[in-house]
């Protein structure tokens, strides 16, 4: 029965030692995880900004292509000529 007590005391000591030494490692792991999360958030913000820039560039290119495809329509828009726009819509069957 004495050996059972010594095994129990040894297991308890090992458990206490493990708990004491586990927390610094856990703290380091949590710090590294937080750093990785911060890096991902920073990268996410950068990607959002790049996406916004790409969307703006796409809109600009899209409008330029529309102007090339339909210069008469865009000329009427630029000149704020409502009558010409109305006539174009009539000719195209939109009205």
C-alpha positions as CSV (number, residue, x, y, z in Angstrom):
1,X,0.0,0.0,0.0
2,X,3.0,2.4,0.6
3,X,4.0,2.1,-3.0
4,X,0.5,3.2,-4.0
5,X,0.8,6.4,-2.0
6,X,4.2,7.1,-3.5
7,X,2.8,6.6,-7.0
8,X,-0.1,8.9,-6.2
9,X,2.2,11.5,-4.7
10,X,4.5,11.2,-7.8
11,X,1.6,11.5,-10.2
12,X,0.3,14.5,-8.2
13,X,3.8,16.1,-8.4
14,X,4.1,15.4,-12.1
15,X,0.6,16.9,-12.6
16,X,1.5,20.1,-10.7
17,X,4.8,20.4,-12.6
18,X,3.0,20.0,-15.9
19,X,0.4,22.6,-15.0
20,X,3.1,25.1,-13.9
21,X,5.2,24.6,-17.1
22,X,2.2,24.4,-19.4
23,X,0.9,27.9,-18.9
24,X,4.0,29.8,-20.2
25,X,3.9,27.6,-23.3
26,X,0.2,28.3,-23.6
27,X,0.9,32.0,-23.2
28,X,3.5,31.9,-25.9
29,X,1.2,30.0,-28.2
30,X,-1.6,32.5,-27.6
31,X,0.8,35.4,-28.3
32,X,1.9,33.8,-31.6
33,X,-1.7,33.1,-32.5
34,X,-2.7,36.8,-31.7
35,X,0.3,38.0,-33.9
36,X,-0.9,35.7,-36.7
37,X,-4.5,37.0,-36.3
38,X,-3.2,40.7,-36.4
39,X,-1.2,39.9,-39.5
40,X,-4.3,38.4,-41.2
41,X,-6.4,41.4,-40.2
42,X,-3.8,43.8,-41.7
43,X,-3.6,41.7,-44.8
44,X,-7.4,41.7,-45.1
45,X,-7.5,45.5,-44.8
46,X,-4.8,45.8,-47.5
47,X,-6.8,43.4,-49.8
48,X,-10.0,45.4,-49.2
49,X,-8.2,48.6,-50.3
50,X,-6.7,46.9,-53.4
51,X,-10.2,45.5,-54.3
52,X,-11.7,48.9,-53.9
53,X,-9.0,50.3,-56.3
54,X,-9.7,47.5,-58.8
55,X,-13.4,48.1,-58.6
56,X,-12.8,51.8,-59.4
57,X,-10.5,50.9,-62.3
58,X,-13.1,48.4,-63.6
59,X,-15.8,51.1,-63.5
60,X,-13.5,53.5,-65.4
61,X,-12.6,51.0,-68.1
62,X,-16.2,49.9,-68.4
63,X,-17.4,53.4,-69.0
64,X,-14.6,54.0,-71.6
65,X,-15.7,50.8,-73.4
66,X,-19.4,52.0,-73.3
67,X,-18.3,55.4,-74.7
68,X,-16.5,53.6,-77.6
69,X,-19.4,51.3,-78.3
70,X,-22.1,54.1,-78.2
71,X,-20.5,57.5,-78.8
72,X,-23.8,59.1,-79.9
73,X,-25.5,58.2,-76.6
74,X,-22.6,59.4,-74.5
75,X,-22.3,62.7,-76.5
76,X,-26.0,63.4,-75.7
77,X,-25.3,62.6,-72.0
78,X,-22.2,64.8,-71.9
79,X,-24.1,67.7,-73.6
80,X,-27.1,67.0,-71.3
81,X,-29.3,66.8,-74.4
82,X,-32.5,65.2,-73.2
83,X,-34.2,65.4,-76.6
84,X,-31.4,63.5,-78.3
85,X,-31.5,60.9,-75.5
86,X,-35.3,60.6,-76.0
87,X,-34.9,60.2,-79.8
88,X,-32.2,57.6,-79.4
89,X,-34.4,55.6,-77.0
90,X,-37.3,55.9,-79.4
91,X,-35.1,54.7,-82.3
92,X,-33.8,51.7,-80.3
93,X,-37.3,50.7,-79.2
94,X,-36.8,51.5,-75.5
95,X,-39.9,53.7,-75.5
